[in-house]
Amino acid sequence: METATIPTSTHPALRIHAREKLQLDNIPSLPCGPNEVRLKIAYCGICGSDIHEYQALPIFAPPPGGKHHATGVELPVVMGHEMSGTVTEVGSAVRDLEVGQNVAVCPSLDDRSYNEPPCSSCRRGKVNICKRFATYGLSARGGGFSTEIVVKDFNCFPLPSSVSLKVGALTEPLAVAWHSIRTSGFQKGQTALILGAGPIGLAILLLLKVWDASKVVVTEVTEARQLQAQKFGADLVINPIQKPAGSSSQVPTDPVVDAIWTFSEDGVDVAFDATGLQSTLDTALAATRPGGTIFNVAIHEKPLSLNLNDIGFREKRLLGGICYTKEDYEQVINAMESGKIPFEQMITSVVPLTNAIEGGFMELIRNKAKHVKILIQPDQD
């Protein structure tokens, strides 16, 4: 019978204990099972969902005093799911990974993670909507805000030698963006609107270059993120709440729609809502051509209103997506290897694990508009 290696060491990890209570703890190392690998974490990005979890727990994490419905984990849990690292140990049944290999981690769990037969979603390759879905760093044992983690071998995607571990830590948010573009049905040469220039909106902007978009318009309220969108290559950046200079019309108009009509007679092909407000949904509907697609990327804090006639009368499509699949990870890594897009420009700060709370979480809460991605580097002095 195969047995797991039983470690006797401990290591530091940033764990969430309760709402607005993060703590750097020293925790026991987990055993490495036959189909698992141990990684030394190189970098792990702070995601918007990490901030939401910190401020409004529980969202993805287990509730205080309870267990997660799929994994059974309880608080406190190690946070961090946008990670890259180096293999330091492989289980006895692992065949495709070896010690010393650099990898990006896909943090999602599905039926395979529990040795359960695949559900209908998993049988169709849609592991991202598995009924047992969970994720390392939020709702499973182990996370990236730590010096090490033990994960299933299928959660690891080898990084080419030309892709650094720092850029490799961007694979997860870029896979979210790639999945959104792919499942929206976007085609080469089409036009796009991105509502919101946060990390995912900017990731979509960068990847639309890989997809050969003919024109990309970005809407953003904050000046810092407007500048970031321009830097990342947007063809047009619009402040959606600013009335155009010289406008004297007394009739309320949408500056985004007005701007799009200057180059398109009926709207963009695909609108990606990366903000999740009533105003951005309304703009997406108005700015998309008949037969076009509105794709929701955002996580909403409250329900929105929708007149379905706006969809039906113009045969528009309203779609949504969550996370990613194996295909998205592979395609993002291929895009990284090509070297055509400078993905490293997404990284705005790197801080050590010992300063993750103040220099990471608090910095994003206070100054989120000036950052795209803050990486935590566990072994940084």
N, C-alpha and C positions, 0 to 999 in steps of 0.2 A: 504494500500500500504506500502511495506517495504521501509524504508529509511535508508540511511547510517549515521553512526555516524559522526558528523561534529566536528573535533578537532579544538582547538584554539591555540594549542602549536606549537612551532617550534623546529627544531633539526638540528645538524650539518651534513653536507654531502659533500663529495668530488665530484665536478662536473667538467666536461670538457666543456670549453667555446669556444675553438678554437684549432687549431693545436698547440701543445706544450704549451697549456695554461690550467693548472689545478688550481682549487681554492677551498679552504675549505669555504663553504658558510653556512649560517643559513637559512634554508628553512622551509616553512609551512608543518606541518604534513598532510598527505592525509586522507580522510575519509575512513572508513572500510565498504564496501558494504556487502549485504546479503551473498554473496558467497565468501567473502574474509576474510583474517586473518591479524592481525598486528603482526609483529615479532620484538623482540629486537635482533638486530644482535650481534652475539657472535664473529664470525670470518668471514673474507672474503679474499680469496686468490687473488693475482695479477696474472692474466693470460697473456700469450704472446700476446693475441689479445688486451688486455688493452694497452700494450706497443705499438703495431702496431697502435692502434687508436690514442694514444697520439702523435706519430711521423708522422702519415700520414692521419689524419682525412680528409674526411669521408671514412670509410670502412663499418662499420656496423651502425655507428651513423648517424643521419640526417645531411645533408649538411648545411653549414653556410647560414642562410637566408631562409632555406627550412624546410620541414617537412618530417618525415619518412613515407614511402608510406603506411605502414600498421597501425602504431599506431598514426600517426599524431603528435608525439612529436617533439619539436624543441630544439635546443641548448639554454642554457646549459643542459646537462643530467647528472644525478648521475651515476657514474661508479661502477663496481664491480658486478660479477655474480657468483662467487664460494663461496657461503655463507651457514652458519648454524646459527640457532638462536632459540629463545624461544618464544612460542606463548603468547602474552599479551592481545589479544582481538580477539574474533571470531564473524563473522557476524551471523545474525539471521537464515540463512539457512544452516549454517555449522553444520554437524552432526558427522564427523569422527575425528575432532581435538578439543582439549580443552586447556584452559589457563594453562600455566606451562609446556606444552609439548615441548620437544626439537625436532627440525626437521632439515633436510637438504633441501635446496631449489633447485628445477629444474627450471632454469631461463627462459626457452623457452616458448614463446607464440604461440598458434595455433588458429584455428577457434573458439574453445570453449571460448577463451579469449575475443572474440568480440561478443559472442552470435550469431555466424553465423553458418549455416549448414555446416557439414564437407565436405571438398573437397575430391577429389579422393584419395589423399595421406593419409589424415586423416582416411578415411573409411577403408584403408588397414592397419591402425595402424602405419603409417609412419609419425607421427606428426612432426618429425624433418625436413621433406621436405615439410611442408605445405606452400602453396603459400602466406600465411599471416604471415609466420615465423618472429618472432622478439625475443628480449631477454631483460629481466630486466638487468640493468647495462650497456646497450649499446644503445638500440633503443626503450625502453619503459619507462614509468614513474617509478622512483624509482630504487635504486641499493644497493649493499651490502657495499659500502664504506660510511656507514652512521650508525647512532645509531638505526634506525628503518626502516622498509619497510612494505608496504601493498601489498599482493599478493593474487592470486586466491587460493582457498583451494586445488585444484588439483596440484598445484605447490609444495606442501609440502609433504615430506616423513618422517614419524616419525623415530627417531633414537632409537635403543634399549638402555637400561640403561647401557650396557657394552661399548657403543661407545661414546666417549667424543665429545663435541661440536667442539673441535679443530680438531680431526680426521674427524668429520662430514663435515667440510668445504672442505675436499678433495674429497667428493663424486662426484662433478661435473667433475673435470679432470679425475678421475678414471672411471666415466661413459663414457667419450669420449673413453678411452682406451678399456673398456669392449665392447663397441659397435663396435670398430674396430676389435677386436678379434672375436667377435660373427659373424659379417657380413662377415668376411673373409672366414668363413667356417673352421677355424682351429679346429682340432680334437685332443683328448687326445693322448699323445705319439708322436706327430709330432715334427718336428724341425722348428726353426724360426730364422730369421735374422731381427734385428732392426737397421735401419740406422739413427743414431742420438740419443744421450743420453740426450736430453733436458727433461723437465718435462713430456711430453706425452710419449716419448720413454721410460723413466724410469718407468712410470706408466704401460705401456704395459709389460715391463720386470717383474714387481712385479706380475701382474695379470696372466701372462703366467704360473706362479707357481701354481695358483689356477686351471688352465686348464691342469696341469700335462704335460707340454712340456718336451720332452726328452732331448733337447739341445737348448740353446738360445745363439746366437752370436750377439754381439753389436759392431757397428762401431762408432767411435767418434774421432774427431781431437784433442780436448782440453784435456790436462792432468787431469784437475780437474774433468771433467765429465767422463773420463775413470775410475778414481778411484771410482766415485759414482756408475758407472755401475758394477764394481767389488764388491763393498759393497752391492749392491742390488741383487747380486746373478747370474750375467751373467756367463755362462760357459766359454766363450771366449770373450775377448775385443780386438779389432783390431783398430789401427790407419790406416785409409785407404790411407793416403798419405805418409806413411813411408815404405820405401823399407826394406824387411826383412834383418836382419844382415847376412852377409856372402854371399848375393846374388850377382852373377857376370853376370847374364843374361843381354844381351844388348837388348833383346826383351821386350817391355813394357808389364807388367803383372799387374793384379789387386790383391793386397795382400789379399783382402777379399775373392775373389774367390779361390785363392790358399789355404788359410787356411781352407775354407769349404771343399775343395776336400780332405783334409787329413782325414776327418771322414765321408764323404759322397761321393758316387761314381757319383752322378748326381745333387747335390744341395739340398738346404733346401726346405721344403714343402711350407712355407709361408714367404715372405719378407715384412716387414712393413717399408715404407719410411716415417720417421718422420722428414725429413730435407727439401725435396722439391727442390733439385738441379739437374741439368742435370747429374752430376756425380753419384748421389745416385740412380737415376732412372736407369742409365746404369748398375750400380753394381747390383741392385735388379733383373734386367732382366737376367744378366749373372749368378747370384748366385742361382737362383731358378730352381728346377728340372723341367723336362718336365711334363706338367700337373699341375704344381704348381701355386701358386697365388702371385701376387704382389699387395699389398694393400697400397693405398696412404692415409696417415694421415695428411700430411703437407698442409699448405696454401702457394701457390706459388706466388712469386712476378712477375714472367714473364713466358710466354709459354715455354714449353720444346719440344724437337724433339723426335720423336718415329718412328722407323721402324716397322710397324705392322707385318712384316714377322717374327720378333723376338717373337711375340705372336702366330701368326697363325701356323708357322711351327713346334712349340713345344706344341701346344695346351695349352698355359699358359693363365691364367686369370688376367686381370688388373682391379682392383676394387677400389672404393673410398667410403668414408663415411663422414658424418657430424654429429656432436653432439651425440644424444642419444634418447632413448625412455623410457617409464615407466619401461619396462622390465630391461633395463640396470641399472637404479637407484636401483631397487629392488635387483638385483643380486649383485651389489657392496655392498649394505648395509648388505646383507647376508654374503658376504665375510668378511666384517669388523667385524660382530658379531662373526664369527667363531674364531677370534683371531689368526689365523694361520700365517698371514702376518703382520709384523710390519710397517703398513702404516705411522705411525708417523715419520719415518725416512725421509720422503719426506719433512718435514717442516724444513727449514734451518734458519728461522728468524721470529719473531713476533714483529710488531711495532704498536704503537698507531696511531689512525686516525690523530692526530695532526702532526704526522711525516710521513704521508703516501707519500707525494711528495718526500722528500729528502731521507728518510730511506727506502722507498719502490720503487717507480718508478725510481728515479735517481740511486739508488743502483743497481737495475737490469740492467739498461742501461749501467752502468760502469763496473759491475762485474757479469754479468749474468752467466758465466761459473761456478762460485762457489756456485750458488744457485739452488735449485730445486723448492721450493715453499716458498714465503714470504707471511705470513698472516697479515692482518690488523685487529687489535682488537679495535673496536670503544670505548669501555669503559675503556681501559687501561689508567692509569694515566701517 
